[in-house]
Amino acid sequence: MTLHRRSTRHLLAAAAFVVFALGAPSAAQVEAWPEFRGPTGQGHSSATALPVEWSPTKNVAWKQTIPGSGWSSPVVSRGRIYLTTSVSGPGAASSLRTVCLETATGRVRWETEVFAPGETRNQPIHGKNTEASPTPIIDADRLYVHFGHHGTACLDVDGRILWRSQRVDYDPVHGNGGSPALVGDVLVFNADGAERPRVVALDTATGAIRWEAGRSTPSKQTFSFSTPLLITQGGRPQIITPGSGAVAALDPRDGREIWHVRYGSGFSVIPRPVFAHGLVFVATGYGRADLLAIRPEGEGDLTDTQIAWRVTKGAPLTPSVVVVGDELYAVADIGLASCFDARTGKLHWQERLEGNYSASPLAADGKVYFQNEQGTATVVRASREFTRLAVNRLDERTLASYAVAEGALFIRTATQLYRIQGPVTGARGR
């Protein structure tokens, strides 16, 4: 596999993450928030002055109305924010678009229709989903946007479409969900639909299918919505990709399976994996929700030999987890937040937070930020003892995860994009 020069940082970031999880990342790692869950794809920011308190008017630098609907998280690079949205016309079909805003002002720089209503195939989706839920990836001068079964595209930073692909057709069940991962010169995403679940890699230069890898472990309910994660174990890159019934590690060159771990009837798996302390942390989805810590060592079926620990109470169905130092933090969809020893699974604390949860938590400056579906954020200290620092309400539905850049939080609600940055006196609406 030939690596584009601009993309090698994704491999290097994965190789360095064990060190990164034990301490703060360098400044170079936070110059952008390039993908779902940030520079390493695992929910970390090295920002040290993020606000702890906010409201619809307090510490709001600006807010901007976003047309249509979408739960893709914002990505940020070089003074610009990118996100996707779905705008419905008079009929049922949707116009799938990409929007670019300025980080300083929230002003919309451009809006590009990527797939027109006549090119999309709408179908019933889950009430917590949209046609624009997958998060884009920004890499140097290229932006990759993914709309699941509707298609994938590459744009330049001025909104011009470089290529579009609708070659990967599948029935997603409940709509789109998982975001893509950039692995060298391929864009990798899960296509776990009602039939023939698989992982797909598209050529970043052309959008052509480079390889497809079918799921090796059968499952009664085949649909899932997870986002792959690139790691390096023993000098070997692996794409960690959870699906229904099992999580697998694939070779980035050709999609060949390296190993898998079975978890029975788990389906509709959503959380993105996390890698720290030599362990891969995955949630097993609906049916029986467990949180597993797996040693990614060896080949073939590792179910009976490489599960380091397993917990059930507090395992999330939708939010991903985050590891800070020696501790792993999770929030279950019903609002039960937990702190575990990342190496052993020992429980340090469990506390009930307000509301229900879909967004993944953020770790920054010794704090963990939890965002619920009703727009309320709870900020706690990253510690083995539970300390609640603040509860902040935007009073609007919020399922997207945070982005961080320029010392600010970017929060997407059902209708708005906020720049939260303190201290700010008064909000600027646009």
TORNU-920827 format. One line per 3 residues: number of its first residue (from 1); for each residue z, y, x of C-alpha. Coordinates in steps of 0.2 Angstrom, whole numbers, padded with zeros to 4 digits. Each point is the difference from the previous one (the first is absolute). Layout:
TORNU-920827
NUM = Z Y X | ... $
***
This chain:
TORNU-920827
1 = 0000 0000 0000 | -0005 0017 0007 | 0013 0013 -0002 $
4 = -0005 0018 -0003 | 0008 0012 0012 | 0008 0010 -0014 $
7 = 0008 -0015 -0008 | 0009 -0008 0015 | 0016 0009 -0005 $
10 = 0002 -0011 -0015 | 0001 -0015 0012 | 0011 0009 0012 $
13 = 0012 0006 -0014 | 0002 -0018 -0006 | 0003 -0007 0018 $
16 = 0014 0014 0002 | 0009 -0002 -0016 | 0014 -0011 0005 $
19 = 0005 0014 0012 | -0004 0013 -0013 | 0012 -0008 -0013 $
22 = 0014 0001 0013 | -0002 0019 0003 | -0009 0015 -0005 $
25 = -0018 0001 0001 | -0009 0012 0012 | -0007 0017 -0006 $
28 = -0017 -0007 0002 | 0003 -0013 -0013 | 0003 0013 -0014 $
31 = -0014 0013 0003 | -0008 -0008 -0015 | 0006 -0011 -0015 $
34 = -0016 -0010 0000 | 0002 -0014 -0012 | 0012 -0008 -0013 $
37 = 0018 0001 0007 | -0005 0011 0015 | -0005 -0002 0019 $
40 = 0006 -0018 0001 | -0002 -0005 -0018 | 0019 -0003 -0002 $
43 = 0007 0015 -0007 | 0007 0009 0015 | -0001 0019 0005 $
46 = 0007 0008 0016 | 0002 0017 -0009 | 0018 0007 0003 $
49 = 0000 0014 -0012 | -0006 -0007 -0017 | 0009 0007 -0015 $
52 = 0014 -0010 -0008 | 0001 0010 -0016 | -0014 0007 -0012 $
55 = -0004 0003 -0018 | -0015 0006 -0009 | 0004 0017 0007 $
58 = 0011 -0003 0015 | -0008 -0003 0017 | -0017 -0001 -0007 $
61 = -0013 0008 0011 | -0014 -0002 -0012 | -0006 -0012 -0014 $
64 = -0017 -0003 -0005 | -0007 -0008 -0016 | -0010 -0016 0003 $
67 = -0014 -0004 -0012 | -0001 -0017 -0009 | 0012 -0014 0004 $
70 = 0005 -0010 0016 | 0014 -0008 0009 | -0008 0000 0017 $
73 = 0012 0008 0013 | -0006 0015 0009 | -0006 -0001 0018 $
76 = 0001 0014 0012 | -0009 0005 0016 | -0004 0016 0009 $
79 = 0005 0012 -0013 | -0008 -0009 -0015 | 0007 -0012 -0013 $
82 = -0011 -0013 -0008 | 0002 -0011 -0016 | -0010 -0008 -0013 $
85 = 0000 0002 -0019 | -0008 -0007 -0016 | -0007 0012 -0012 $
88 = -0005 -0007 -0017 | -0014 0008 -0010 | -0004 -0001 -0019 $
91 = -0002 -0019 0001 | 0011 -0013 0008 | -0009 0000 0017 $
94 = 0008 0010 0015 | -0006 0011 0013 | 0008 -0005 0016 $
97 = 0003 0014 0012 | 0007 0006 0017 | 0010 0016 0001 $
100 = 0003 0010 0016 | 0014 0014 0000 | 0007 0012 0014 $
103 = 0017 -0005 0006 | 0005 0018 0002 | -0005 0007 -0018 $
106 = -0004 -0015 -0011 | -0017 0008 -0003 | -0013 -0013 -0004 $
109 = -0014 0000 0013 | -0011 -0012 -0008 | -0002 -0014 -0013 $
112 = -0013 -0014 0002 | -0005 -0012 -0014 | -0001 -0017 0009 $
115 = -0004 -0011 -0014 | -0008 0007 -0016 | 0005 -0006 -0018 $
118 = -0015 -0011 -0001 | 0004 -0009 0016 | 0018 -0005 -0004 $
121 = 0006 -0015 -0011 | 0015 0005 -0009 | 0011 -0013 -0008 $
124 = 0018 -0001 -0007 | 0013 0004 0014 | 0019 0000 0002 $
127 = 0009 0015 -0007 | 0007 0004 0017 | -0018 0000 0008 $
130 = -0015 0011 0001 | -0018 -0002 0006 | 0005 0010 0015 $
133 = 0016 -0009 0006 | -0005 -0006 0018 | 0004 0013 0014 $
136 = -0014 0006 0011 | -0001 -0001 0019 | -0004 0015 0011 $
139 = -0006 -0004 0018 | -0006 0014 0011 | -0016 0007 -0009 $
142 = -0001 -0014 -0013 | 0009 -0003 -0017 | 0000 -0017 -0008 $
145 = 0003 0000 -0019 | 0002 -0017 -0009 | 0000 -0002 -0019 $
148 = 0002 -0019 0000 | -0013 -0009 -0010 | -0009 0016 -0004 $
151 = -0005 0002 0018 | 0004 0008 0017 | -0007 0015 0009 $
154 = 0000 0009 0016 | 0000 0019 0000 | 0000 0013 0014 $
157 = 0014 0013 0000 | -0011 0013 -0009 | -0003 -0012 -0015 $
160 = -0017 -0007 0004 | -0002 -0018 -0004 | -0006 -0010 0015 $
163 = -0001 -0017 -0009 | 0006 -0009 -0016 | 0003 -0018 -0003 $
166 = 0001 -0009 -0016 | -0004 -0017 0007 | 0018 -0008 -0003 $
169 = 0001 -0004 -0019 | 0015 -0008 -0008 | 0011 0001 -0015 $
172 = 0016 0009 0007 | 0011 -0004 -0016 | 0011 0016 -0004 $
175 = -0012 0011 0010 | 0000 0006 0018 | 0015 0000 0011 $
178 = 0000 -0005 0019 | -0006 0013 0013 | -0011 -0005 0015 $
181 = 0005 -0001 0018 | -0011 0006 0015 | -0001 -0014 0013 $
184 = -0011 0006 0014 | -0018 0002 -0007 | 0004 -0009 -0016 $
187 = 0008 0005 -0016 | 0011 -0014 -0007 | 0006 -0002 -0018 $
190 = 0006 -0013 -0012 | -0011 -0005 -0015 | 0012 -0011 -0009 $
193 = -0007 -0001 -0017 | 0000 -0012 -0015 | -0012 -0012 0010 $
196 = -0004 -0003 0018 | 0014 0010 0008 | -0005 0006 0018 $
199 = 0002 0012 0014 | -0016 0011 0004 | -0004 0010 0016 $
202 = -0014 0013 -0001 | -0009 0008 0015 | 0007 0017 0002 $
205 = -0018 0007 0005 | -0010 -0007 -0014 | 0011 -0007 -0014 $
208 = -0008 -0018 0003 | 0011 -0015 -0003 | 0006 -0006 0017 $
211 = 0010 -0015 -0006 | 0009 -0007 -0015 | 0015 -0012 0001 $
214 = 0004 -0010 -0015 | 0019 -0004 -0004 | 0004 -0017 0007 $
217 = 0015 -0003 -0011 | -0003 -0003 -0019 | 0009 0010 -0013 $
220 = 0001 -0001 -0019 | 0000 0019 -0001 | -0013 0006 0013 $
223 = 0001 0019 -0002 | 0010 0011 0012 | -0001 0018 0006 $
226 = 0008 0001 0018 | -0006 0010 0015 | -0004 -0009 0016 $
229 = 0010 0005 0016 | -0006 -0002 0018 | 0013 -0007 0013 $
232 = -0001 -0006 0017 | 0011 -0016 0004 | 0000 -0007 0018 $
235 = -0015 0011 0004 | -0010 -0007 -0014 | -0005 0012 -0015 $
238 = 0003 -0007 -0017 | -0005 0007 -0017 | 0015 -0004 -0012 $
241 = -0006 -0002 -0017 | 0011 -0005 -0015 | -0008 -0008 -0015 $
244 = 0005 -0011 -0015 | 0010 -0015 0006 | 0000 0004 0019 $
247 = -0002 0013 0013 | -0013 -0003 0014 | -0003 0006 0017 $
250 = -0019 0002 0004 | -0010 0003 0016 | -0007 0017 -0001 $
253 = -0016 -0006 0009 | -0006 -0012 -0014 | 0013 -0002 -0013 $
256 = 0005 -0017 0006 | 0018 -0004 -0006 | 0013 -0002 0014 $
259 = 0015 -0005 -0011 | 0007 0001 -0017 | 0016 -0001 -0009 $
262 = 0001 -0006 -0018 | 0012 0007 -0013 | -0004 -0010 -0015 $
265 = -0006 0008 -0016 | 0002 0018 0005 | -0014 0011 -0006 $
268 = -0005 0018 -0003 | 0007 0004 0018 | 0000 0019 0003 $
271 = 0011 0005 0015 | -0008 0003 0017 | 0007 -0011 0014 $
274 = 0012 0008 0013 | 0001 -0006 0018 | 0016 0003 0011 $
277 = 0011 -0010 0012 | -0013 -0013 0001 | 0001 -0004 -0019 $
280 = -0013 0003 -0014 | 0009 0005 -0016 | -0010 -0004 -0016 $
283 = 0005 0000 -0019 | -0006 -0015 -0010 | -0005 0008 -0016 $
286 = 0003 -0004 -0018 | 0006 -0017 -0006 | 0014 -0001 0013 $
289 = 0003 0016 0010 | 0006 -0004 0017 | 0000 0011 0016 $
292 = -0005 -0011 0015 | 0002 0003 0019 | -0013 -0011 0009 $
295 = -0002 -0003 0019 | -0019 0002 0002 | -0001 -0013 0014 $
298 = -0011 -0016 0000 | -0015 -0005 -0011 | -0003 -0009 -0016 $
301 = 0014 -0002 -0014 | 0016 0008 0007 | 0009 -0001 -0017 $
304 = 0013 -0013 0006 | 0003 0007 0018 | -0002 0019 0001 $
307 = 0009 0008 -0015 | 0015 0008 0009 | 0009 0006 -0016 $
310 = -0003 0002 -0019 | 0009 0011 -0013 | -0003 0001 -0019 $
313 = 0012 0013 -0007 | -0008 0017 0004 | -0017 -0007 0005 $
316 = -0014 0013 -0006 | -0015 -0004 -0011 | -0009 0016 0004 $
319 = 0007 0012 0013 | -0002 -0006 0019 | 0016 0000 0011 $
322 = 0004 0010 0015 | 0009 -0004 0016 | 0010 0012 0010 $
325 = 0008 -0006 0016 | 0009 -0016 -0004 | 0000 0002 -0019 $
328 = -0012 -0003 -0014 | 0000 0011 -0016 | -0008 -0006 -0016 $
331 = 0001 0006 -0018 | -0004 -0012 -0014 | -0011 0006 -0015 $
334 = 0016 0002 -0011 | 0008 0012 0013 | 0011 -0012 0009 $
337 = 0000 0007 0018 | 0006 -0012 0015 | 0003 0001 0018 $
340 = -0002 -0016 0010 | 0002 -0005 0018 | -0018 -0002 0005 $
343 = 0002 -0014 0011 | 0012 -0011 -0010 | -0002 0006 -0018 $
346 = 0019 0004 -0001 | 0003 0012 -0014 | 0009 0016 0005 $
349 = -0001 0009 -0017 | -0008 0000 -0018 | 0000 0015 -0011 $
352 = -0008 0004 -0017 | -0011 0015 0001 | -0007 0010 -0015 $
355 = -0016 -0006 -0008 | -0013 -0012 0003 | -0010 -0001 0017 $
358 = -0018 -0003 0005 | -0002 0012 0015 | 0004 -0007 0017 $
361 = 0015 0008 0010 | -0002 0012 0014 | 0011 0000 0016 $
364 = 0002 0017 0010 | 0014 0008 0011 | 0013 -0013 -0004 $
367 = -0003 0001 -0019 | -0009 -0011 -0013 | -0009 0008 -0014 $
370 = -0002 -0010 -0017 | -0012 0007 -0013 | 0002 -0007 -0018 $
373 = -0014 -0001 -0013 | 0008 0015 -0010 | -0002 0012 0014 $
376 = 0018 -0001 0007 | 0003 -0002 0018 | 0016 -0007 0008 $
379 = 0003 0003 0018 | 0013 -0011 0009 | 0006 -0001 0018 $
382 = -0008 -0014 0010 | 0016 -0009 0003 | 0010 -0016 -0002 $
385 = 0011 0010 -0012 | -0008 0008 -0016 | 0000 0019 0000 $
388 = -0010 0009 -0013 | -0005 0017 0006 | -0010 0007 -0014 $
391 = -0008 -0004 -0017 | -0016 0011 -0003 | -0010 0001 -0016 $
394 = -0018 0005 -0003 | 0001 -0006 -0018 | -0018 -0007 0000 $
397 = -0006 -0018 0002 | -0002 -0005 0018 | -0006 -0017 0006 $
400 = -0009 0006 0016 | 0009 -0002 0017 | 0004 0015 0011 $
403 = -0011 0007 0014 | 0008 0011 0014 | -0008 0012 0011 $
406 = 0003 0018 0008 | 0019 -0003 -0004 | -0003 -0001 -0019 $
409 = 0000 -0014 -0013 | -0016 -0001 -0011 | 0004 -0008 -0017 $
412 = -0013 -0005 -0013 | 0006 0000 -0018 | -0010 -0003 -0016 $
415 = -0009 0017 0001 | 0006 0009 0015 | 0000 -0001 0019 $
418 = 0016 0008 0008 | 0003 0006 0017 | 0019 -0001 0002 $
421 = 0007 0009 0015 | 0016 0010 0003 | 0006 0013 -0001 $
424 = -0013 0007 -0012 | 0004 0013 -0013 | -0010 -0002 -0016 $
427 = -0015 -0011 -0004 | -0018 0004 0001 | -0010 -0008 -0013 $
430 = -0019 -0001 0001 $
***
